Amino acid sequence: MSTLVVYCHPVPESFVAAMAARVVDSLSAAGAEPRLLDLYTDGFSPTGADASLVAAHQEALGAANGLVLVYPTWWSGLPAMLAGWFEQVVAGGSSPRASSPDRTAATRDLLANLDYLAVVTSHGSPKIVNATQGEAGLHFLRRSVRPLCPRRCRMHWIAFYSSDRSTVEQRQAYLDRVERRLRRLA
C-alpha cells in the first residue's frame, strides 16, 4: 500500500519533525510504502508553486492509497503552506484543472484511491481551548476534504494537545500512540 505523507514545518529539529519521522517509520514497519513530501525542503510556494512540482505532487497523491498530514496547528488551523498545498495540488490552483468546468470531479479523481486520511498534528493549547475555538483544522478537513474522498476512506485525527507545556514523557507517549494507530491503518 502506498501512503503519501505530507510534512509541513519549517524547522527540521522540531517535535513535528519527530512526528513525521515516526509516521514514516511506523508505516514502513507495517509494510506500507510511505513517500514523504516535505513542503519546505521541496521549496513549495503556497501562493504559486512551480507547475512541475504541483504536477509531481498531484501524481503522488493520485497514486496513494493513504494520505497522512503531519503539521503543527497554528492559530487554530492549518499552516498557510499546507493550506496553499490544498489550494494548488488538491483543488487545482493554477493548473489546467483549475479552469475545468468540473473542479470537484477532477479533485475526486485525484483522491479516488484513498482508503484513509490521517492527521498527525500538535496544538500548543489544551484540547478544551481548541474545542471552544471550533477546531478549524479538523473542521476544514472533515467538512471540505473528507467529502471529496471515496466513501470507503476513513479519517483519523491523532492530535497532541498542550504541546507547549508537555514533558518529554508525554511527547514520547504521543509518538507511541501515533505508531500504534498508523500500524493498524497500513
N, C-alpha and C positions, 0 to 999 in steps of 0.2 A: 504494500500500500504506500503510495506516495503522499507525503504530507508537506505542505508549504508552511514554513514558519516565517512570519513577518515580524522582525525585531525592530523596534523604534526607540532608541535612546542615544543621545549624543556622547555619553561618557562610557568608554569601554570598561572602566573599573567599577561601574555602578552595581547595585544589587539587581537591577533589572537585567544587566548583562549576565549575572549569575543565574537569573531565572531562565534566560534564553539558553544558556549552556545546559542547564538541567533539562529543559524541554527537549533539546536535540539529543542529548544522551539517553533520556528515557524512551524516546521514540525509537532510537536506534536499537536499544536493548530489547525492545518489544518486537523487533523485526520490521518496523516501518522504515521507509526510506525518506528521512527528512531532508528538505532543501531549505537552507537558511537564506533569507533575504534581509540583509542589514541595510536599512534605508539610508543611514548616514554614511556608511562605508561605500555604498553604491553611488553616492552623490545624487540621490534622488532629490528633485526640487518639488515642493508641494504646490508651486504656482506655475510650473511649466517644465516638466521633466523632458529629457531627450526622448524623442519618439522611439528610438530603437530600444531604450531602456524600458519604456512603457510597454512596448510590444513583447519584450523578453519576460517582463513580469506577468503580462496577460497570458502568455504561453505557459508559464509555470503554474499559474493559478488554474487555467483551463485543464491542465493535466493532473491536478492534485485531487486526491480522494478526501483529504482533510486540510483544514486551514487553522493554524494556531497563530493568534496575535499576541505578541509579548510587548508590553508598553507600560509606562507609568501613567497613572491618571493625574492629569494636571488641570486645575480649575474645573473639576467635576467631569471632565470629558477626555476625549482622545487628544493626543498631541497634534498640533497643526500639521506636522509632517505626515502622520498616519491618516488624518482626515483628507489631506491632499492626495495620498495614495489611493484612497477610496474614490475620490473625485476623478482622478486620471486613469487609474488602472481598472477599477471595477465598473465605474459609471461611464467610462469612455473619454472623459476630458476633452482634449483637443484632437483625439484620433478620429478617423473616419466614422467610427461607431457613434461618436457624439452627435453627428448630424443625421444618423439613421432615423427613419420615421418611427422605429420602434426600439428605443433605447432599452426599455425594460426587457424585451425579448432577447436582445443582444447580451444584456447583463445576466439574465437567467442562463443563457447558453454558456457563458463563461463560468458560472457556478454550478453547472449541471452535474458534475461528477462528485460533488461534496457529500460525504457521509456524515461529517461532523465539522463544526465550527467551535473552536475552543479559545477562550480568552484567559490569558495569564497576565494579571495586572496588579500593580501596587497602588495603594491610596495612602497618602500621608496622614489623613484624618481618620477618626474612628468610623465604624460602619454606621452608627446612628446619624452622624453628620451627613454622610453620603446618602443615606436613605431619606433624610429630611430634605436634602437638596435635589432629590429625584434621580440620582444615579444616571446622569446624562449619557455617559459612555455606554452603559448597559442598555439604556432606553434606545439610543441610536442603533445599536447592533441588533437588538431584539425587534424593533419596530421597522427599521429601514433595510437592514441587510438580510436578516434571517428569512423574511418572507420571500426573498428572491432566490433562495436556495431550494433544492428539491424537498419534498415532504419528508423523505427518509432522513434528511440532515437534522442532527440534533445539536443544540447549542449547549456549551458547558462554560460556566462562569467560575473561574478559580481565582478569586481576589484575595489580596493580602491587605488588610486594613490596619491603620495606626502604624504604618511603617516608619514614620518619623520618630516614634518613641519605642520602637521594637528592640528586643535584645537579640544577640547572636543566636540564642537557643530558639527564639520564636521564628526568626528568619529560616533557620535550618529545618524546623518543623514544617514550615510552609513549603519549602523546597521538596521535602519528603512527600508532602500531600500532593504537590504538583506531579511528582514522579508516579505515585500510585494511580492518580486519576488518568494520566496520559497512557500508562501501560495498559490500562483497561480499554482505552479507546483504540489503540493501534492494532 
